[in-house]
Amino acid sequence: MQKRQKQGNLLRMKRKNVRTDVITPKGFLFSAVEAAIKKPGRKDLALIYSEKEAVMSGMFTSNNVKAAPVKLDMKRIKTGKGQAIVVNSGNANACSGEQGMKDALEMTGLIAEGLKLVRGSVYACSTGVIGTRMPMERIRGKIPGLIAGLEKGTIPDAAAAIMTTDTFPKMVSRRVRVGNETGAITGICKGAGMICPNMATMLCFILTDLGIEKPALDRALREAVTPSFNKITIDGDMSTNDTVLIMANGMAGNRTVKNGSKSFKAFSSALSEVTGELSRLIVKDGEGATKLVEIMVKNARNRQDAENAAFAVANSLLVKTAIYGNDANWGRIMAALGYSGIPMDEEKTDIYFGRIKVVKNGISAGKDREAAEVLRDREISIVIDLHAGKASSTVLTCDLTEGYVRINAEYRT
């Protein structure tokens, strides 16, 4: 009973992250329906549509095993244009052979036909169980209703429909002034497990009514993803379906944003804020997680060393379980640094839990009890000072609990 109460309280706390101030950029419509793709009782098929053809950019998983919709989108994004995205949850359409590509093509084809669009202007994304056929017999019958629902659907509808093990929809908006016009950038994403970088680590759709040229959009997205989605880890597992797509339809009426301009800086900064906040929401919602943990490595020889060290600590199961148990076991952090592959001198290394220095010059500072109190917070900062240079890197992670094991042990059942 106590365990169920704890899980219920955690779910309610996570639901408090739901945003109610999300902005709908001009010219974008949304819809979501229930297709019972994995199980009935929730909307699991979503559509995002731009009334005007949009400039598009994307980033995709670096996993050698790529889902059929990822392969399809990687081809279509080369045009730099698009007008719709159809997304399903419950089935990844990965490791599904030639039929998987046929299913992805059919889904986009049905949307294109219903909206009278060029077939290549529709993108597909999927998330869910790997290795099972798409239930196209159920999806086909829901496409007409999905298209008809565009007149009354909302961004929250789409954000909820793309969730799998997420406990709340993730949505972030920013307003941006470009010249005499003000536009909006809004992002939605899903992700709670199989979160580890080298691309984007989840599904994310970013929409803006600002006009921006293709090279500038590519650059802004790349610069936004690198310090946000590529600097988070929940479980060290990378998905086959990771995708970030951004659509810019220009309906705000601004002068087109160009690379290197003052307006580009404003656009890029706002986009980075959106991806940064979304990445924090993903880690907060880590499967079974109770704590958001920021790992910062500073004064490393170079940025790569700092990043390697930070990820070694962030992905350590022993570190993550110690944090869950409020155990300031800094020895596990030191061990992770030692196997991270970077040159380091333990006798120069300091470690902080919050503001509490637990390690000075490689040995205990006698503050373990005070550090354990820091670990009781919902958001925790761990700082590692290598005293080896001037580079730094920050990675977001979470604790590891029984809940993660339960969710993933029962994922297909």
C-alpha positions as CSV (number, residue, x, y, z in Angstrom):
1,M,0.0,0.0,0.0
2,Q,2.8,2.4,0.9
3,K,4.5,1.8,-2.4
4,R,1.3,2.5,-4.4
5,Q,0.8,5.7,-2.4
6,K,4.3,6.8,-3.2
7,Q,3.9,6.1,-6.9
8,G,0.6,7.9,-6.9
9,N,2.1,10.9,-5.2
10,L,5.0,11.0,-7.6
11,L,2.6,10.9,-10.6
12,R,0.7,13.8,-9.2
13,M,3.9,15.8,-8.6
14,K,5.0,15.1,-12.2
15,R,1.6,16.3,-13.5
16,K,2.3,19.7,-12.0
17,N,4.8,20.2,-14.8
18,V,2.0,20.4,-17.4
19,R,2.1,23.8,-19.1
20,T,-1.1,25.9,-19.6
21,D,0.6,28.9,-21.3
22,V,1.6,27.2,-24.5
23,I,1.4,29.4,-27.6
24,T,0.0,28.2,-30.9
25,P,2.0,29.7,-33.7
26,K,0.0,31.2,-36.6
27,G,-1.1,28.8,-39.3
28,F,-0.6,25.5,-37.4
29,L,-3.5,23.0,-36.8
30,F,-3.5,19.9,-34.6
31,S,-5.5,16.7,-34.2
32,A,-5.4,13.5,-32.2
33,V,-7.5,10.3,-32.2
34,E,-7.5,6.9,-30.7
35,A,-6.5,4.1,-33.0
36,A,-5.8,1.5,-30.2
37,I,-2.3,0.9,-31.7
38,K,-1.0,-0.8,-28.5
39,K,-4.0,-0.8,-26.3
40,P,-7.4,1.0,-26.2
41,G,-8.4,3.9,-23.9
42,R,-6.1,6.8,-25.0
43,K,-5.4,8.9,-28.1
44,D,-2.3,7.6,-29.9
45,L,-2.3,9.0,-33.4
46,A,-1.6,12.7,-33.9
47,L,-1.4,15.1,-36.8
48,I,0.4,18.5,-37.1
49,Y,-0.4,20.6,-40.1
50,S,0.8,23.9,-41.4
51,E,-1.7,25.8,-43.6
52,K,1.3,27.1,-45.6
53,E,4.3,25.0,-46.8
54,A,7.0,25.4,-44.2
55,V,10.8,25.5,-44.3
56,M,11.9,22.4,-42.4
57,S,15.0,21.0,-40.7
58,G,15.6,17.8,-38.8
59,M,18.0,15.7,-36.8
60,F,17.8,12.0,-36.4
61,T,19.2,9.1,-34.3
62,S,22.7,8.0,-34.9
63,N,21.8,4.4,-34.0
64,N,22.7,2.1,-36.9
65,V,19.3,0.5,-36.5
66,K,16.8,3.1,-37.7
67,A,13.1,2.8,-37.8
68,A,11.2,3.0,-41.1
69,P,9.8,6.5,-40.5
70,V,13.3,7.8,-39.6
71,K,14.7,6.5,-42.9
72,L,11.7,8.0,-44.8
73,D,12.1,11.4,-43.1
74,M,15.8,11.5,-43.6
75,K,15.1,11.3,-47.4
76,R,12.3,13.9,-47.4
77,I,14.1,16.4,-45.2
78,K,16.6,16.9,-48.0
79,T,14.0,19.0,-49.8
80,G,14.0,21.4,-46.9
81,K,10.2,21.7,-47.0
82,G,7.1,20.1,-45.6
83,Q,3.6,20.7,-44.5
84,A,2.4,17.9,-42.2
85,I,3.7,15.4,-39.6
86,V,1.7,12.3,-38.7
87,V,2.9,10.7,-35.4
88,N,1.8,7.5,-33.6
89,S,2.6,6.1,-30.2
90,G,2.5,2.5,-29.1
91,N,4.5,1.0,-32.1
92,A,8.0,2.1,-33.2
93,N,7.7,0.6,-36.7
94,A,11.3,-0.4,-36.3
95,C,12.9,-3.8,-37.3
96,S,9.7,-4.3,-39.3
97,G,11.4,-5.1,-42.7
98,E,10.1,-3.9,-46.1
99,Q,6.6,-3.9,-44.7
100,G,7.6,-1.2,-42.2
101,M,8.5,1.2,-45.0
102,K,5.3,0.3,-46.9
103,D,3.3,1.2,-43.7
104,A,5.1,4.5,-43.2
105,L,4.6,5.4,-46.9
106,E,0.9,4.5,-46.6
107,M,0.4,6.6,-43.5
108,T,1.9,9.7,-45.1
109,G,0.2,8.9,-48.4
110,L,-3.3,8.8,-46.7
111,I,-2.6,12.1,-45.0
112,A,-1.4,13.7,-48.2
113,E,-4.4,12.5,-50.1
114,G,-6.8,13.7,-47.4
115,L,-5.2,17.2,-47.2
116,K,-4.5,17.4,-51.0
117,L,-0.8,17.7,-50.4
118,V,2.3,16.5,-52.3
119,R,3.1,13.1,-50.8
120,G,6.7,14.1,-50.0
121,S,5.6,17.0,-47.9
122,V,4.2,14.7,-45.2
123,Y,6.6,13.3,-42.5
124,A,6.0,10.3,-40.3
125,C,7.2,9.5,-36.8
126,S,6.6,6.5,-34.6
127,T,7.4,5.6,-31.0
128,G,6.7,2.5,-28.9
129,V,7.5,-1.2,-29.1
130,I,10.2,-2.3,-31.5
131,G,9.8,-5.3,-33.7
132,T,6.0,-5.5,-34.2
133,R,3.9,-4.8,-37.3
134,M,2.0,-1.5,-37.5
135,P,-1.8,-2.3,-37.1
136,M,-2.6,-0.5,-40.3
137,E,-6.1,-2.0,-40.4
138,R,-6.9,0.2,-37.4
139,I,-4.9,3.2,-38.4
140,R,-6.4,3.4,-41.9
141,G,-9.9,3.8,-40.5
142,K,-8.8,6.6,-38.2
143,I,-7.1,8.9,-40.8
144,P,-10.3,10.6,-42.0
145,G,-11.3,11.5,-38.5
146,L,-7.8,12.7,-37.8
147,I,-7.9,15.1,-40.7
148,A,-11.4,16.3,-39.8
149,G,-10.3,17.0,-36.3
150,L,-7.8,19.7,-37.3
151,E,-10.5,22.3,-36.9
152,K,-10.9,21.7,-33.2
153,G,-7.6,20.1,-32.0
154,T,-5.0,21.7,-29.8
155,I,-1.3,21.5,-29.2
156,P,-1.9,19.7,-25.8
157,D,-4.0,17.1,-27.7
158,A,-1.0,16.3,-29.9
159,A,1.5,16.4,-27.1
160,A,-0.5,13.9,-25.1
161,A,-1.1,11.5,-28.0
162,I,2.7,11.1,-28.7
163,M,3.4,9.9,-25.1
164,T,4.4,6.4,-24.3
165,T,5.7,5.9,-20.7
166,D,5.7,9.7,-20.2
167,T,3.5,10.8,-17.2
168,F,2.8,14.3,-18.6
169,P,2.8,16.1,-21.9
170,K,5.8,18.3,-22.5
171,M,5.3,21.7,-24.1
172,V,7.4,24.9,-24.1
173,S,6.8,28.2,-25.9
174,R,8.7,31.5,-26.4
175,R,7.8,34.7,-28.2
176,V,10.4,36.3,-30.5
177,R,10.5,39.8,-32.0
178,V,12.0,40.0,-35.4
179,G,12.0,43.5,-36.8
180,N,8.5,44.9,-36.5
181,E,6.8,41.5,-36.1
182,T,6.5,39.1,-33.1
183,G,6.4,35.4,-33.7
184,A,6.3,32.3,-31.6
185,I,8.4,29.2,-31.2
186,T,6.6,26.2,-29.6
187,G,8.0,22.8,-29.0
188,I,6.4,19.5,-27.9
189,C,8.3,16.3,-27.2
190,K,8.0,12.9,-25.7
191,G,10.6,10.9,-23.8
192,A,11.1,9.2,-20.5
193,G,13.1,6.1,-21.3
194,M,15.8,5.1,-23.8
195,I,17.3,8.5,-23.3
196,C,21.0,8.9,-24.2
197,P,22.5,11.3,-26.6
198,N,24.1,11.4,-30.1
199,M,21.3,13.1,-31.7
200,A,18.2,13.9,-30.0
201,T,17.1,11.0,-27.8
202,M,13.3,11.3,-28.3
203,L,10.6,12.7,-30.6
204,C,10.4,16.5,-30.7
205,F,8.4,18.7,-32.9
206,I,9.1,22.5,-33.0
207,L,6.8,24.9,-34.7
208,T,7.3,28.6,-35.5
209,D,5.4,31.1,-37.6
210,L,8.6,33.1,-38.2
211,G,10.2,33.2,-41.6
212,I,13.8,31.9,-41.7
213,E,16.0,30.7,-44.5
214,K,16.9,27.0,-44.6
215,P,20.7,27.3,-43.8
216,A,19.9,29.5,-40.8
217,L,17.2,27.1,-39.6
218,D,19.7,24.2,-39.9
219,R,22.3,26.0,-37.9
220,A,19.9,27.2,-35.2
221,L,18.5,23.7,-34.7
222,R,22.0,22.1,-34.5
223,E,23.2,24.8,-32.0
224,A,20.0,24.2,-29.9
225,V,20.2,20.4,-29.8
226,T,23.9,20.1,-28.9
227,P,23.7,21.6,-25.4
228,S,20.2,20.4,-24.6
229,F,19.0,17.1,-26.0
230,N,22.5,15.8,-26.5
231,K,23.4,16.5,-22.9
232,I,20.8,14.4,-21.2
233,T,20.7,10.7,-20.2
234,I,18.2,8.7,-18.2
235,D,19.4,5.1,-18.8
236,G,22.2,5.1,-21.3
237,D,20.0,3.6,-24.0
238,M,19.6,5.2,-27.4
239,S,16.4,4.7,-29.4
240,T,15.9,3.6,-33.0
241,N,13.4,6.4,-33.6
242,D,15.0,9.6,-32.2
243,T,13.8,12.5,-34.3
244,V,13.7,16.3,-34.0
245,L,11.7,18.2,-36.7
246,I,11.2,22.0,-36.9
247,M,8.7,23.7,-39.2
248,A,8.9,27.4,-40.0
249,N,5.9,28.6,-42.1
250,G,6.7,32.4,-42.1
251,M,3.1,33.4,-41.3
252,A,4.2,36.0,-38.7
253,G,5.0,38.1,-41.7
254,N,8.5,39.1,-40.6
255,R,11.5,39.8,-42.8
256,T,13.2,36.5,-43.4
257,V,15.8,35.6,-40.8
258,K,19.2,35.1,-42.3
259,N,22.4,33.5,-41.0
260,G,24.5,35.7,-38.9
261,S,22.0,38.5,-38.6
262,K,20.8,40.2,-35.4
263,S,17.4,38.6,-35.9
264,F,19.2,35.2,-36.2
265,K,20.7,35.6,-32.7
266,A,17.3,36.4,-31.3
267,F,15.7,33.4,-33.0
268,S,18.6,31.0,-32.1
269,S,18.5,32.1,-28.5
270,A,14.8,31.5,-28.2
271,L,15.0,28.1,-29.9
272,S,17.8,27.1,-27.5
273,E,15.6,28.1,-24.5
274,V,12.8,25.9,-25.9
275,T,15.0,22.8,-26.4
276,G,16.7,23.5,-23.1
277,E,13.5,23.5,-21.1
278,L,12.1,20.5,-23.0
279,S,15.3,18.5,-22.2
280,R,14.9,19.3,-18.5
281,L,11.2,18.1,-18.6
282,I,12.3,14.8,-20.2
283,V,14.8,14.1,-17.4
284,K,12.3,15.2,-14.7
285,D,9.9,12.6,-16.2
286,G,12.5,9.8,-16.4
287,E,11.0,6.4,-16.0
288,G,10.5,5.8,-12.3
289,A,12.7,8.9,-11.4
290,T,12.2,11.0,-8.3
291,K,15.1,13.4,-8.8
292,L,16.6,15.6,-11.5
293,V,20.4,15.6,-11.2
294,E,22.8,18.1,-12.9
295,I,26.4,16.8,-13.3
296,M,28.9,19.5,-14.0
297,V,32.6,18.8,-14.7
298,K,34.7,21.9,-14.7
299,N,38.4,22.7,-15.2
300,A,39.0,19.8,-17.5
301,R,41.8,19.7,-20.2
302,N,39.2,20.1,-23.0
303,R,35.5,20.0,-23.7
304,Q,35.6,16.4,-24.8
305,D,37.2,15.3,-21.5
306,A,34.7,17.2,-19.5
307,E,31.8,15.7,-21.5
308,N,33.2,12.1,-21.2
309,A,33.7,12.5,-17.5
310,A,30.2,13.9,-16.9
311,F,28.5,11.2,-18.9
312,A,30.5,8.5,-17.1
313,V,29.1,9.7,-13.8
314,A,25.6,10.4,-15.1
315,N,25.3,6.9,-16.6
316,S,26.7,5.1,-13.6
317,L,24.0,2.8,-12.2
318,L,25.8,2.8,-8.8
319,V,25.8,6.6,-8.7
320,K,22.2,6.8,-9.7
321,T,21.0,4.3,-7.1
322,A,23.0,6.0,-4.4
323,I,21.3,9.3,-5.3
324,Y,17.9,7.6,-5.0
325,G,18.9,6.3,-1.6
326,N,20.2,9.7,-0.4
327,D,23.6,8.2,0.0
328,A,26.4,10.7,-0.7
329,N,28.7,7.8,-1.9
330,W,31.3,10.0,-3.6
331,G,33.5,6.9,-4.1
332,R,31.3,5.8,-6.9
333,I,31.7,9.1,-8.6
334,M,35.5,8.9,-8.3
335,A,35.4,5.4,-9.7
336,A,33.3,6.5,-12.7
337,L,35.8,9.3,-13.4
338,G,38.6,6.8,-13.3
339,Y,37.1,4.6,-16.0
340,S,35.8,7.5,-18.1
341,G,38.9,7.3,-20.3
342,I,40.2,10.8,-19.6
343,P,43.6,11.6,-18.1
344,M,43.0,12.7,-14.5
345,D,44.8,13.2,-11.2
346,E,42.6,12.0,-8.3
347,E,44.8,14.0,-5.9
348,K,43.7,17.2,-7.6
349,T,40.0,16.3,-7.8
350,D,37.3,18.1,-5.7
351,I,33.6,17.0,-5.6
352,Y,30.6,19.0,-4.4
353,F,27.1,18.0,-3.6
354,G,25.3,21.3,-4.0
355,R,27.5,23.7,-2.0
356,I,28.9,20.9,0.2
357,K,32.5,19.9,-0.6
358,V,32.7,16.2,0.1
359,V,36.0,15.6,-1.6
360,K,39.1,17.8,-1.4
361,N,42.2,16.8,-3.3
362,G,40.9,13.3,-3.8
363,I,40.1,12.5,-0.2
364,S,37.1,12.9,2.1
365,A,36.3,16.3,3.5
366,G,34.3,14.8,6.3
367,K,31.0,16.2,5.0
368,D,29.1,13.1,4.0
369,R,26.2,13.6,6.4
370,E,25.6,17.2,5.2
371,A,25.8,16.0,1.6
372,A,23.2,13.3,2.3
373,E,20.8,16.1,3.2
374,V,21.4,17.8,-0.1
375,L,20.3,14.5,-1.8
376,R,16.8,14.8,-0.3
377,D,16.0,17.6,-2.7
378,R,14.0,17.0,-5.9
379,E,16.7,18.8,-8.0
380,I,20.4,18.2,-7.2
381,S,23.7,19.6,-8.5
382,I,26.9,17.6,-8.4
383,V,30.1,19.5,-9.3
384,I,33.4,17.9,-10.1
385,D,36.5,20.1,-10.3
386,L,39.4,18.3,-12.1
387,H,41.9,21.2,-11.8
388,A,43.4,20.1,-15.1
389,G,42.4,23.0,-17.5
390,K,39.6,25.4,-18.2
391,A,36.9,23.4,-20.1
392,S,33.6,22.4,-18.7
393,S,30.5,20.4,-19.6
394,T,27.1,19.8,-17.9
395,V,24.9,16.7,-18.3
396,L,21.4,16.2,-16.9
397,T,20.4,12.8,-15.5
398,C,18.1,11.3,-12.9
399,D,18.1,8.7,-10.1
400,L,17.4,5.0,-10.7
401,T,14.6,3.4,-8.8
402,E,12.5,0.2,-8.6
403,G,10.0,2.1,-10.8
404,Y,12.3,2.0,-13.8
405,V,12.7,-1.8,-13.5
406,R,9.0,-2.3,-13.2
407,I,8.1,-0.1,-16.2
408,N,10.6,-1.7,-18.5
409,A,10.0,-5.3,-17.3
410,E,6.3,-4.9,-18.2
411,Y,6.7,-2.7,-21.2
412,R,5.3,-5.2,-23.7
413,T,2.7,-6.6,-21.4
